[in-house]
Amino acid sequence: MNRPNTAQQVAHAEIFARRVTARLSEAEADLDYDITERLRAAREQALARRKVVATPAIARHPEQESTAAAAPSGKRNWWRAVVSAVPLSAMVAGLTFFNGVQADEGATEMAEYDATLLADELPPTAYTDPGFTQYLKIAAQQKQPTDKH
């Protein structure tokens, strides 16, 4: 797909602007003096704003750029890399620490469960027996106090 170059785009925009201006100028003859003066003042204000906005972009020079932003590769870029790596390394160290703490807590918790299971009167195979669940339900119902009012 061929795209028009910038010069062609500018030419087309200029032709369009001239057509619009010509039609507006033709219609201006039928307007009252009051309206034409307001339009003239609005055009002048628009042109003044356009010049103010366009001037800073054109007036920018490489000498006006800050020295920190325009610094060549070297010592400053190395320090930026170090300074930006400090928070990242602190975050990684913190996550590693918390992961280790959680792993230790999980291991301790599992060890407590194992110790409780082995110290219990029932053998570990009793927990896998299907009738054991029924036994636990019946035992829980017998332990609940009954409300008699």
Protein Blocks (a to p, Z undefined) as FASTA:
>chain_A
ZZddfklmmmmmmmmmmmmmmmmmmmmmmpcfklmmmmmmmmmmmmmmmmmmmmmmmmpc
fklpcfklmpccdjklmmmmmmmmmmmmmmmmmmmmmmmmmmmmmmmmmmmmmmmmmmpm
bdfklmmpmklmmmmmmmmmmmpccddZZ
